[in-house]
Amino acid sequence: MKERIFIRSYKLVPEIRNPLIRSSLIVLLGTGLRMVGPWLISKGVDEGVVKSDYSYVLQISFFYLITVVALYFVTSRAILAIGLVGETYVRQIREKLFRHLTSLDINYFEKNKTGVLVARLTSDMQSLNEFAREGASSVLTSILTIFAATIAVFFVDFQLSVVAFIILPLLGVATRIFRKHADTAYWAVREWIGQVLSSLQEGISGVRIIQAYGDESTQIDRFEDVNQSHLDANLKSAKNIAIYFPFIEITRVTSIATVIWFGAQRIFEGTLSIGELVALLFYLNYFFDPLIQLSFNYDLLRSAGSSMKKVFSILDEKPFLSEKGDSIPSINNEKIIEFKNVDFSYGRDLVLKDINFVINKGEKIAIVGETGAGKSTIAKLILRFYLANEGKVEFFETDASEVSQQWVRDNVAYVPQESFLFRGTIRENLIYSDPENINLEDELASIGVLSWFDRYENKLDQEVGERGGNISAGERQFVALLRAVLAKRQIIVFDEATANLDIESESSILEATDQLLSFQTSIVIAHRLETILNAEKIMVMEEGELVGFDSHDNLVKNNPTYKELFSAWNLVN
Amino acid sequence: MFKVFRTPEFKKALSFYFEGIKENKKHFYISISSAVLWCFLVVLHPYIIKRVVDDGILTGNARIIVILLSSLIIIGYTRAISIGTRRYFGMSVSYSVEAGIRNNIFSHMQRLAFQYHDKVPTGELMARASSDASQVRLAYAIAPLASANLFLLFILSITLLSISLPLGSVVLLSIPGVLWVGAKFAEKAMVVSLRVKEAEATMTTEVEEQLGGIRVVKAFGNENFASDKVDSAIDNIYEKSLNYLNLRTKFVPIFELIPMIITLFVLVLGGYLSVNEFISLGDFIAFNQYVFLLMWPLRITAWFLSEIPGSISAANRILELLNEKPGIVNKKNLQKLPIDGNGTVKFDKVNFQYGNEKIFNDLSFSVEGKKTVAVVGSTGSGKSTLGYLIPRLYQIDSGKIEIDGVDINNLDLSELRNSVSLAFQESFLFSNTAKENIAIGLKDATQEEIENAANVARAHEFIAELPEAYETTVGERGYGLSGGQRQRVALARAILRNPRILILDDALSAVDASTEEEIRNELNSAMKDMTTLIITNRVPTIELCDEVIFIENGKVKAQGKHEDMIKNDEAYMNLFLEEERLKSTK
């Protein structure tokens, strides 16, 4: 399973193959050079120190100096090369992931909280990042050093190297057991830290309720329990490492003692020099030190793997709607939108039941009804955020399931209830649909709203702040509506804000709104009397059914639901 | 680099660290003493090898080799165990400290009043308890290791000097240089990695914005535009990371090569000394081994130095949070509510300022016990705030609020909050069972009482239909309830405690019309025995009340019957007309 994740992670960014091979070669060169040092020392001991030949020692020292200098350059090249691979990899994954996310259906975003998705690209990437930044070079170097040290040991003396490594199978078994326990402990720690964080989050966001109901002590107890479990899991994982670590040391000491013992015998026999024994001891250190380094990096590797798992969980989501359908409806047709026996549900209950209606070119439609009557759902079907479960939604007499997604985006504009503005200026927001080609001042002047922006100090270049927070909710909605109008789509779908806005400053916006909508076929989910009275036809929704679709005058006479809605304000007028 | 040890922040953090050690004394001492033991054992290793060479191999004495090697093994195994012990107990201290900090932060936060939570965003508090706590932990995890290594450095120095004065001096003289390089690197790395962090934060903002507006992005078919924006933020991280990488490529190899450079000196100088028989061959070999041992202490010391500033500032941020005084606490001489009180509420010249905004200006009114009163006012008039003041969730600036003749400032907070229930506009559910959500703060509520309350709030029916009825987990990580259902659970919560005073803050705004009617009828009988304040602008709800309090400009504009006020008070009528119009179009 783990192997599969690594192979898949590697295949995801095939561009890194060559750089990866190249950097491995550089690292290999580095570890090779590192093995030269002990060999030179052994020469120096045998030929120089033992034979009291100081000029030879100096000669060896000179070679050693050259090795060190060469090693500096090779090592820095190696760090650079692997680092580049890692950074490129993380960058590619992030870009791929975000592009993939934007291609997914709206449905996916309704099911998954924005915060969670943002975390996928940021905090969940942290461990992958750490691994790419520092872990990867350390792991690669460690593995190759172990490899090179093994060869070097065999190179010095075959018999002694067999003796040196005879204890290794024991370490292998210990490693296996450690890995198994480390994996369990790792998942437990992750699980509990997740619980700790969400308890924490809940304790903070719910603090008002907790205080108002005097529930502090229960909440604190609950948190302490979860926190204790996390601590226990951490201690368990610490215990694993604390037991495994000594094992490496024990193996190392045993191996060194065995080598010295047999080495001494061989020196007595005259088949081994002291220098060679010294070199062996050096090489054994080169063998065991990286093992420690690797066990340090094991958890880092694991978390990078689980980061990747989360990445794949998003990449495995396939967009459905954006890939389905490629027809381009002919817009000469009069019937711009038609619902034929449409049923729809988000999963549990039917939200729309057998809806039928036709909207013709240029009509101004208002949809009214209580909360939960299905008004927004109709809008979402018109936007092709969803397809009907039963029946058909048609654009210009072409079935929505066959129409290309891009066509819908190019022909239907949408103003959601919560007007979302992007950081930046009002201008940037207004020209959002086509930044290159909209001649903003002229367009605004031609629909007579240019002067509206005089209210701001910087006029059109006023900064709106994060999510448009620097301007009022009403103004935000106005900018959002204008943004949709400037997109010049065939159809505009407008979900009016329900927030209780300051009525006076709203009236100017409302007036302008009516004017704006008169340019296009518009469908307004209406919450205001003025808007309703301005519509040509009104769709009356009740509990998922369309109970009336007519002009205000007719509805007021014949439609009981509408009459009831209307009588409320009639009463006060 | 070393400047950090002279700052007042360091002093504050230090006493914070010592507190953590005090709480885990035993484990801390075990880990430190095994670290010290380890140092001695480490230094013995090359010495034994020297003896093996000088006394064993060079003299051809196999017996002494056996003895030396057995001690090598015994010492080695003991050393291995000391490593494990140090690691486990060191980690135990650091994890316990971390958990302790989290507990402290959590319980402290529960005591801080609304005013604090309004000001400090959730994310910031989360950062204190998660990443900052971890950063403080790191200091504890490295401390025993680093101090052991410093000690090792000391012993190694003595050993090297005792073997050969000139050789030892050469090696020791190089140590400050190494530390200087390490500190230099840490200093530069901090600046560069800060840039990387900033770039990452910028990307997070960009991603949050584009995903937050995904409906707009998709509605305009601007997916590529959004991706390009995020791409450029990602590219920026990449560039900043390369700066960091370049720094690493300069410094990291130096660290790796330091032992080799020292070895070079040993080779040149030690070779000279050995050839001229100032030192033995064994000494020469042992020297080489000692140099190898130097590598770790140096690296770890450099690491420790580089982690210290981050840990100190994290500790200071945590301290700042923990030193924040809870604004609302019990007074010394507490009074009790009269047992036979009927829940009379009296506001006497109450002033309350929020930030720079004056909300209430000499607000005075009183509500008779067991009455049901609507609190009405335009958006921003402070009618919700009024609800928060009665259970003392905010502290008023001056004036007096009395319940049954007792100043709420003189009441025990838990008694006060048990007597006043508040159902909030935004209903928050915990990831607990439905039952626990209703019975919040009331551990001994019976199932029957809970069901009764749920019944009044018209929540019983749908809760009974949940997969595990009252035992179903709801909330963020549980079964998804609709807005209206959540409000009904929240309402049941308020009703269950059968309070003296019930405050409903627009608590039915998400409930559909017919259910609202049912709830209203149920409430009518339930509210008979308590004083009820209903904060709302909805007419049918207002009509249910005995009286209306109309708030405008921080004062009570009018108090009386709805029918009278709508005729006589123009401002009241206007407000009501707007509300009515908006409501009817929904």
HADDOCK unambig.tbl for C-alpha pairs under 7 A between the chains (distance, minus, plus):
assign (segid A and resid 49 and name CA) (segid B and resid 271 and name CA) 6.01 0.50 0.50
assign (segid A and resid 49 and name CA) (segid B and resid 274 and name CA) 6.39 0.50 0.50
assign (segid A and resid 49 and name CA) (segid B and resid 275 and name CA) 5.29 0.50 0.50
assign (segid A and resid 52 and name CA) (segid B and resid 275 and name CA) 4.68 0.50 0.50
assign (segid A and resid 54 and name CA) (segid B and resid 271 and name CA) 6.98 0.50 0.50
assign (segid A and resid 54 and name CA) (segid B and resid 272 and name CA) 6.33 0.50 0.50
assign (segid A and resid 54 and name CA) (segid B and resid 275 and name CA) 6.48 0.50 0.50
assign (segid A and resid 57 and name CA) (segid B and resid 268 and name CA) 6.86 0.50 0.50
assign (segid A and resid 57 and name CA) (segid B and resid 271 and name CA) 6.46 0.50 0.50
assign (segid A and resid 58 and name CA) (segid B and resid 268 and name CA) 6.26 0.50 0.50
assign (segid A and resid 61 and name CA) (segid B and resid 264 and name CA) 6.33 0.50 0.50
assign (segid A and resid 61 and name CA) (segid B and resid 267 and name CA) 6.43 0.50 0.50
assign (segid A and resid 61 and name CA) (segid B and resid 268 and name CA) 6.21 0.50 0.50
assign (segid A and resid 64 and name CA) (segid B and resid 264 and name CA) 6.76 0.50 0.50
assign (segid A and resid 65 and name CA) (segid B and resid 264 and name CA) 6.90 0.50 0.50
assign (segid A and resid 68 and name CA) (segid B and resid 260 and name CA) 6.90 0.50 0.50
assign (segid A and resid 72 and name CA) (segid B and resid 253 and name CA) 5.75 0.50 0.50
assign (segid A and resid 75 and name CA) (segid B and resid 253 and name CA) 5.82 0.50 0.50
assign (segid A and resid 76 and name CA) (segid B and resid 249 and name CA) 4.60 0.50 0.50
assign (segid A and resid 76 and name CA) (segid B and resid 250 and name CA) 6.50 0.50 0.50
assign (segid A and resid 76 and name CA) (segid B and resid 253 and name CA) 5.88 0.50 0.50
assign (segid A and resid 79 and name CA) (segid B and resid 249 and name CA) 5.75 0.50 0.50
assign (segid A and resid 80 and name CA) (segid B and resid 245 and name CA) 6.56 0.50 0.50
assign (segid A and resid 80 and name CA) (segid B and resid 246 and name CA) 6.94 0.50 0.50
assign (segid A and resid 80 and name CA) (segid B and resid 249 and name CA) 5.90 0.50 0.50
assign (segid A and resid 83 and name CA) (segid B and resid 245 and name CA) 6.48 0.50 0.50
assign (segid A and resid 87 and name CA) (segid B and resid 238 and name CA) 6.37 0.50 0.50
assign (segid A and resid 91 and name CA) (segid B and resid 234 and name CA) 6.32 0.50 0.50
assign (segid A and resid 91 and name CA) (segid B and resid 238 and name CA) 6.61 0.50 0.50
assign (segid A and resid 95 and name CA) (segid B and resid 231 and name CA) 5.87 0.50 0.50
assign (segid A and resid 98 and name CA) (segid B and resid 227 and name CA) 6.57 0.50 0.50
assign (segid A and resid 99 and name CA) (segid B and resid 227 and name CA) 5.67 0.50 0.50
assign (segid A and resid 102 and name CA) (segid B and resid 223 and name CA) 5.75 0.50 0.50
assign (segid A and resid 114 and name CA) (segid B and resid 211 and name CA) 6.33 0.50 0.50
assign (segid A and resid 114 and name CA) (segid B and resid 212 and name CA) 6.29 0.50 0.50
assign (segid A and resid 118 and name CA) (segid B and resid 207 and name CA) 6.35 0.50 0.50
assign (segid A and resid 118 and name CA) (segid B and resid 208 and name CA) 5.95 0.50 0.50
assign (segid A and resid 122 and name CA) (segid B and resid 204 and name CA) 6.39 0.50 0.50
assign (segid A and resid 201 and name CA) (segid B and resid 126 and name CA) 6.83 0.50 0.50
assign (segid A and resid 202 and name CA) (segid B and resid 430 and name CA) 6.85 0.50 0.50
assign (segid A and resid 204 and name CA) (segid B and resid 122 and name CA) 6.37 0.50 0.50
assign (segid A and resid 205 and name CA) (segid B and resid 122 and name CA) 6.81 0.50 0.50
assign (segid A and resid 206 and name CA) (segid B and resid 428 and name CA) 6.49 0.50 0.50
assign (segid A and resid 207 and name CA) (segid B and resid 110 and name CA) 6.40 0.50 0.50
assign (segid A and resid 208 and name CA) (segid B and resid 114 and name CA) 6.71 0.50 0.50
assign (segid A and resid 212 and name CA) (segid B and resid 391 and name CA) 6.97 0.50 0.50
assign (segid A and resid 212 and name CA) (segid B and resid 393 and name CA) 6.95 0.50 0.50
assign (segid A and resid 212 and name CA) (segid B and resid 417 and name CA) 6.08 0.50 0.50
assign (segid A and resid 212 and name CA) (segid B and resid 422 and name CA) 6.83 0.50 0.50
assign (segid A and resid 213 and name CA) (segid B and resid 417 and name CA) 6.09 0.50 0.50
assign (segid A and resid 213 and name CA) (segid B and resid 418 and name CA) 6.75 0.50 0.50
assign (segid A and resid 213 and name CA) (segid B and resid 440 and name CA) 6.85 0.50 0.50
assign (segid A and resid 213 and name CA) (segid B and resid 441 and name CA) 5.66 0.50 0.50
assign (segid A and resid 214 and name CA) (segid B and resid 414 and name CA) 5.91 0.50 0.50
assign (segid A and resid 214 and name CA) (segid B and resid 417 and name CA) 6.24 0.50 0.50
assign (segid A and resid 214 and name CA) (segid B and resid 441 and name CA) 5.67 0.50 0.50
assign (segid A and resid 215 and name CA) (segid B and resid 440 and name CA) 6.29 0.50 0.50
assign (segid A and resid 215 and name CA) (segid B and resid 441 and name CA) 4.18 0.50 0.50
assign (segid A and resid 216 and name CA) (segid B and resid 110 and name CA) 6.11 0.50 0.50
assign (segid A and resid 220 and name CA) (segid B and resid 106 and name CA) 6.95 0.50 0.50
assign (segid A and resid 220 and name CA) (segid B and resid 107 and name CA) 5.81 0.50 0.50
assign (segid A and resid 224 and name CA) (segid B and resid 103 and name CA) 6.14 0.50 0.50
assign (segid A and resid 227 and name CA) (segid B and resid 99 and name CA) 6.28 0.50 0.50
assign (segid A and resid 231 and name CA) (segid B and resid 95 and name CA) 6.38 0.50 0.50
assign (segid A and resid 231 and name CA) (segid B and resid 96 and name CA) 6.78 0.50 0.50
assign (segid A and resid 231 and name CA) (segid B and resid 99 and name CA) 6.51 0.50 0.50
assign (segid A and resid 235 and name CA) (segid B and resid 92 and name CA) 6.15 0.50 0.50
assign (segid A and resid 238 and name CA) (segid B and resid 88 and name CA) 5.74 0.50 0.50
assign (segid A and resid 238 and name CA) (segid B and resid 91 and name CA) 6.44 0.50 0.50
assign (segid A and resid 239 and name CA) (segid B and resid 88 and name CA) 5.81 0.50 0.50
assign (segid A and resid 242 and name CA) (segid B and resid 84 and name CA) 4.26 0.50 0.50
assign (segid A and resid 242 and name CA) (segid B and resid 85 and name CA) 6.75 0.50 0.50
assign (segid A and resid 242 and name CA) (segid B and resid 87 and name CA) 5.75 0.50 0.50
assign (segid A and resid 242 and name CA) (segid B and resid 88 and name CA) 5.35 0.50 0.50
assign (segid A and resid 243 and name CA) (segid B and resid 84 and name CA) 5.98 0.50 0.50
assign (segid A and resid 245 and name CA) (segid B and resid 84 and name CA) 6.28 0.50 0.50
assign (segid A and resid 246 and name CA) (segid B and resid 80 and name CA) 4.31 0.50 0.50
assign (segid A and resid 246 and name CA) (segid B and resid 81 and name CA) 5.75 0.50 0.50
assign (segid A and resid 246 and name CA) (segid B and resid 83 and name CA) 6.46 0.50 0.50
assign (segid A and resid 246 and name CA) (segid B and resid 84 and name CA) 5.75 0.50 0.50
assign (segid A and resid 249 and name CA) (segid B and resid 80 and name CA) 5.41 0.50 0.50
assign (segid A and resid 250 and name CA) (segid B and resid 76 and name CA) 6.69 0.50 0.50
assign (segid A and resid 250 and name CA) (segid B and resid 77 and name CA) 5.62 0.50 0.50
assign (segid A and resid 250 and name CA) (segid B and resid 80 and name CA) 6.22 0.50 0.50
assign (segid A and resid 253 and name CA) (segid B and resid 73 and name CA) 6.15 0.50 0.50
assign (segid A and resid 253 and name CA) (segid B and resid 76 and name CA) 5.74 0.50 0.50
assign (segid A and resid 254 and name CA) (segid B and resid 73 and name CA) 6.45 0.50 0.50
assign (segid A and resid 257 and name CA) (segid B and resid 69 and name CA) 5.89 0.50 0.50
assign (segid A and resid 257 and name CA) (segid B and resid 73 and name CA) 6.84 0.50 0.50
assign (segid A and resid 264 and name CA) (segid B and resid 57 and name CA) 5.98 0.50 0.50
assign (segid A and resid 268 and name CA) (segid B and resid 60 and name CA) 6.62 0.50 0.50
assign (segid A and resid 369 and name CA) (segid B and resid 586 and name CA) 6.26 0.50 0.50
assign (segid A and resid 370 and name CA) (segid B and resid 586 and name CA) 5.39 0.50 0.50
assign (segid A and resid 371 and name CA) (segid B and resid 586 and name CA) 6.79 0.50 0.50
assign (segid A and resid 406 and name CA) (segid B and resid 221 and name CA) 6.77 0.50 0.50
assign (segid A and resid 409 and name CA) (segid B and resid 219 and name CA) 5.78 0.50 0.50
assign (segid A and resid 409 and name CA) (segid B and resid 220 and name CA) 5.62 0.50 0.50
assign (segid A and resid 409 and name CA) (segid B and resid 221 and name CA) 5.14 0.50 0.50
assign (segid A and resid 413 and name CA) (segid B and resid 219 and name CA) 6.36 0.50 0.50
assign (segid A and resid 413 and name CA) (segid B and resid 220 and name CA) 6.64 0.50 0.50
assign (segid A and resid 414 and name CA) (segid B and resid 219 and name CA) 6.02 0.50 0.50
assign (segid A and resid 420 and name CA) (segid B and resid 213 and name CA) 6.01 0.50 0.50
assign (segid A and resid 422 and name CA) (segid B and resid 209 and name CA) 6.90 0.50 0.50
assign (segid A and resid 433 and name CA) (segid B and resid 220 and name CA) 6.03 0.50 0.50
assign (segid A and resid 527 and name CA) (segid B and resid 582 and name CA) 6.86 0.50 0.50
assign (segid A and resid 527 and name CA) (segid B and resid 585 and name CA) 5.12 0.50 0.50
assign (segid A and resid 527 and name CA) (segid B and resid 586 and name CA) 5.22 0.50 0.50
assign (segid A and resid 528 and name CA) (segid B and resid 582 and name CA) 6.25 0.50 0.50
assign (segid A and resid 528 and name CA) (segid B and resid 585 and name CA) 5.84 0.50 0.50
assign (segid A and resid 529 and name CA) (segid B and resid 585 and name CA) 6.26 0.50 0.50
assign (segid A and resid 565 and name CA) (segid B and resid 584 and name CA) 5.63 0.50 0.50
assign (segid A and resid 565 and name CA) (segid B and resid 585 and name CA) 6.48 0.50 0.50
assign (segid A and resid 566 and name CA) (segid B and resid 584 and name CA) 6.91 0.50 0.50
assign (segid A and resid 568 and name CA) (segid B and resid 584 and name CA) 5.53 0.50 0.50
assign (segid A and resid 569 and name CA) (segid B and resid 580 and name CA) 6.56 0.50 0.50
assign (segid A and resid 569 and name CA) (segid B and resid 581 and name CA) 5.15 0.50 0.50
assign (segid A and resid 569 and name CA) (segid B and resid 584 and name CA) 6.22 0.50 0.50
assign (segid A and resid 572 and name CA) (segid B and resid 577 and name CA) 6.41 0.50 0.50
